[in-house]
Amino acid sequence: MTTSGVNWLAPRKPWLGVVLSLLFTGMGQVYCGRLRKGLILLAVSTVCPALAMSPLWAGPHPGILSASAVLLAVAVIVDAYAAIDAYLLARKFRSAYVLQRCNRGAVYAILIVAAMVVPMAYGAAYGSIVASERPAFRMVTDAMSPTIIRGDRIMLDLWARVLLPPRRGDVAVFRPAGKRTYHVVSRIVGLPGDSVEVRDGRLWINDAALEQSPLEHGDPAAALAPPGCRAVWESNGEKRYRIAVSEDPAKHFTLGRTVVPEGHIFILGDNRDAAGKDQAVGFFPLNELRGRITFLYLPARDWSRLGPL
């Protein structure tokens, strides 16, 4: 035994090892002289929840939610293991323990600060990125009625632009170049190389009119169609969705046959006869696609519409 002020006999208390571990994962191991093990447990316990929560801001993509659940489960298991391991280590040294360099007060202070500051800094940095991306929107036009009406609050799946190619029928968000605060919410109806035409209240893709069918009795979308319009089902590729078409043929939106150029998609609002007025129709470059709208989290009317779109 030395007189350096660092190494002397100091039995460990199992209850204190558990308390330290519960307060800051890995601290119980440091208390028992296992600095490297404690740092690893502290890192895993800190990083896993941060990584698990981050994608949730980007939209409820099923694959991402599953990965987040796994990461949270790992964090819980690591926390439980750390507490049990700290108890067993402290029991091993409850008769006698030679203090290590890691048992200095300064070391504990540094680890505690790191355990608190690192997640906060990560959250602030990620939050600023998310804020700039704006994953949630409030609809301010009727261009997508009856699917999304004015006042609805919707969630953007930012991962869709990475994990999934654009598809006909997707409701997407676009940000025109040079306009950071301006976004367009509309439906993708044509892909590169498709021909698009609108006439007689019908959408034509590659010279074939898309199928329309009446709504089922009691469908709430019937009451969400704008005045003077009727809501019907439209089928486009693998998607089936509701649109609104004017009862007056003279008010039908028309568009001559055009071909979608490479690197672009064609969008058209579900409120067909108002699409032109709300700028929810036309070509958009694929690099201006921000993601898909997948979730209606706060309906302006009729709470039965809450949920996935």
SVG drawing of the C-alpha trace seen along z (x, -y; Angstrom):
<svg xmlns="http://www.w3.org/2000/svg" viewBox="-74 -31 78 43">
<polyline fill="none" stroke="black" stroke-width="0.4" points="0.0,0.0 1.3,-3.4 0.8,-6.9 0.4,-8.6 -3.2,-9.5 -4.4,-7.2 -4.0,-3.6 -5.4,-2.5 -7.9,0.1 -11.5,-1.0 -14.1,1.8 -16.8,1.3 -20.5,1.1 -22.8,3.2 -25.8,0.9 -23.7,-2.1 -22.4,-0.4 -26.0,0.3 -27.1,-3.3 -24.3,-4.7 -25.0,-2.4 -28.7,-3.4 -27.9,-7.1 -25.2,-6.8 -24.8,-3.5 -21.2,-2.3 -20.4,-4.4 -20.8,-1.4 -18.0,0.3 -15.8,-2.7 -16.5,-2.7 -15.2,0.9 -12.1,0.1 -13.3,1.3 -12.8,-2.0 -12.7,-0.5 -15.8,1.6 -17.6,-1.3 -16.8,-3.6 -18.1,-1.0 -21.3,-0.6 -21.7,-4.3 -21.2,-4.9 -23.6,-2.2 -26.3,-3.4 -25.9,-7.0 -25.6,-6.4 -28.3,-3.7 -31.3,-5.9 -30.1,-8.9 -29.8,-6.8 -33.2,-5.2 -35.0,-8.5 -33.5,-10.4 -35.3,-8.6 -38.7,-9.1 -38.4,-12.8 -38.0,-11.8 -41.3,-10.1 -42.8,-6.8 -41.2,-4.5 -41.9,-0.8 -38.3,0.4 -36.9,-2.6 -39.3,-2.1 -38.2,1.5 -34.6,0.5 -35.4,-2.1 -37.2,0.5 -34.1,2.8 -31.8,0.0 -34.0,-0.9 -34.2,2.7 -30.3,2.9 -30.1,-0.2 -32.5,1.3 -30.6,4.6 -27.3,2.8 -28.6,0.7 -29.9,3.8 -26.7,5.7 -24.6,2.7 -26.6,2.6 -26.3,6.3 -22.6,6.4 -21.8,3.4 -23.5,5.2 -21.5,8.4 -18.2,6.5 -18.9,4.5 -19.7,7.8 -16.3,9.1 -14.5,6.1 -16.7,5.5 -14.0,6.8 -11.1,4.9 -10.4,2.8 -7.3,0.9 -8.4,-2.4 -7.5,-3.0 -6.7,-6.2 -10.2,-6.1 -11.6,-6.5 -10.5,-10.1 -13.3,-12.7 -12.2,-14.5 -12.7,-11.3 -16.3,-10.8 -17.0,-14.5 -15.8,-14.2 -17.8,-11.0 -21.0,-12.6 -20.6,-15.7 -20.0,-13.6 -23.0,-11.5 -25.2,-14.6 -23.6,-17.0 -23.0,-14.6 -26.7,-13.6 -27.8,-17.2 -25.4,-18.4 -26.4,-15.6 -30.1,-16.4 -29.5,-20.1 -27.6,-19.4 -30.0,-16.9 -33.0,-19.1 -31.6,-22.0 -31.3,-19.7 -34.8,-18.4 -36.1,-22.0 -34.5,-23.0 -36.1,-19.9 -39.5,-20.5 -40.9,-17.0 -44.4,-18.2 -46.6,-20.5 -50.0,-22.3 -51.9,-22.2 -52.8,-25.7 -54.7,-25.0 -57.5,-22.8 -55.4,-21.4 -55.3,-17.9 -59.0,-17.7 -60.6,-15.3 -57.4,-13.4 -55.9,-16.3 -57.9,-19.4 -57.0,-22.9 -55.9,-22.9 -54.8,-19.2 -51.4,-18.6 -49.4,-16.0 -46.1,-14.1 -43.4,-13.8 -41.4,-10.6 -37.9,-11.9 -36.5,-8.4 -38.7,-7.6 -36.5,-9.6 -33.5,-7.4 -35.2,-4.0 -38.0,-4.1 -38.1,-5.3 -41.1,-7.7 -44.2,-5.8 -47.4,-6.8 -50.0,-7.7 -47.6,-8.8 -48.4,-12.0 -45.1,-13.9 -43.6,-17.2 -41.4,-19.2 -39.3,-22.3 -38.6,-24.4 -35.0,-25.4 -34.1,-28.6 -37.3,-28.6 -36.4,-27.3 -39.7,-28.1 -42.0,-27.3 -43.2,-23.7 -45.6,-22.0 -47.8,-19.1 -49.3,-17.1 -49.7,-13.6 -47.2,-12.0 -49.2,-10.8 -46.5,-10.4 -43.0,-9.1 -40.1,-9.9 -41.2,-8.9 -44.9,-8.7 -47.4,-10.6 -49.9,-12.6 -53.2,-14.2 -56.3,-15.5 -59.6,-15.8 -63.3,-15.3 -62.7,-15.0 -60.4,-12.0 -56.6,-11.6 -54.9,-9.7 -51.5,-8.0 -49.8,-6.6 -52.9,-7.1 -55.1,-5.1 -57.8,-6.7 -57.4,-5.9 -60.3,-3.9 -62.7,-5.9 -65.4,-4.4 -67.9,-5.8 -67.2,-6.0 -68.7,-3.4 -71.8,-4.5 -70.8,-6.5 -67.3,-7.3 -66.3,-10.5 -64.5,-11.8 -67.8,-12.5 -68.4,-15.4 -64.8,-16.7 -65.1,-17.4 -65.2,-21.1 -68.6,-22.6 -69.8,-21.7 -67.5,-18.7 -68.0,-15.0 -65.5,-12.6 -64.6,-9.4 -62.0,-6.7 -59.1,-6.8 -56.6,-3.9 -53.1,-4.7 -50.6,-1.8 -50.7,-0.1 -52.4,-3.0 -56.1,-3.7 -57.0,-7.1 -59.9,-9.6 -60.1,-12.7 -62.6,-15.5 -64.1,-16.4 -66.4,-19.3 -70.0,-18.4 -70.0,-21.1 -68.1,-19.8 -67.4,-23.4 -65.2,-23.7 -63.1,-20.6 -59.3,-21.1 -57.8,-20.2 -54.2,-19.5 -53.0,-18.6 -51.0,-15.4 -47.4,-15.9 -44.5,-13.6 -42.6,-13.7 -38.9,-14.4 -36.1,-12.3 -35.2,-13.3 -38.7,-14.7 -42.0,-13.6 -45.5,-15.0 -47.7,-16.0 -51.5,-16.7 -53.6,-17.6 -56.5,-15.5 -58.8,-18.5 -58.5,-18.4 -60.3,-21.5 -58.3,-23.6 -54.9,-22.1 -53.9,-24.8 -54.9,-27.6 -52.9,-26.1 -49.8,-25.4 -50.2,-21.6 -49.7,-20.5 -46.8,-20.3 -43.3,-18.9 -40.9,-18.8 -37.2,-17.7 -36.5,-14.6 -33.8,-16.4 -36.6,-18.7 -38.4,-15.8 -38.2,-15.9 -40.2,-12.7 -43.6,-11.2 -46.6,-12.3 -47.5,-9.1 -49.3,-10.2 -52.2,-12.6 -51.5,-13.3 -54.0,-16.1 -57.1,-16.3 -58.8,-19.6 -62.2,-17.8 -63.4,-14.3 -61.0,-12.4 -61.7,-9.1 -59.2,-10.3 -56.3,-10.2 -53.6,-7.8 -51.7,-6.6 -52.7,-8.1"/>
</svg>
